[in-house]
Amino acid sequence: MVDLAEIQAAYYMVAATGVLIAAVFYVLNMRATLQTRQAQLFMPIYATFHEKEYQRGYYEVMNWQWSDFEDYQKKYSYQNNSEAAMYRSILGAHLEGIGVLLRRRLIDPSFVDDLMSQVIVRYWEKFGPLIRESRVKLNYPFMGEQSEYLYNQIKPIMEKQLRELTTV
């Protein structure tokens, strides 16, 4: 004969197994939802980069040449060349926004790297020294902070991928 305690123990094991299965399903479902939300959040940002006017500004800005901070100010500051300054401002603000999303862990760094690493790295390596100097000379200590954070997160991922490609 089956003891009541054994039936009750079996019942508790079945119930606990059901709760465990539900919890695992919930976690997997939430992970898929999070990945979908990250993609939904990032794709309009990525799409902006491919708009004709944005591309025009990007290539113009990336072809700028200057010798020092003062030369840059003469050629590209708002006071001297508002059209040029607008292009750099749009590009910088776009990357700042991506940096904020990355810093707040709303998008995955590898996701950003897969789609935009070269843009981010080229931008910061060109403008980073100028931005750092601007922080001091223009008394704007947080200028480009999110773009710098973005660069510092993406550059190591990109370098790791390049090493893996060259060792194959």
Secondary structure, DSSP 8 states (H G I E B T S, - for coil): ---HHHHHHHHHHHHHHHHHHHHHHHHHHHHHHHHHHHHHHHHHHHHHHTSHHHHHHHHHHHT---SSHHHHHHHHSTTT-HHHHHHHHHHHHHHHHHHHHHHTTSS-HHHHHHHHHHHHHHHHHHHHHHHHHHHHHTT-TTTTHHHHHHHHHHHHHHHHHHHHHHT-
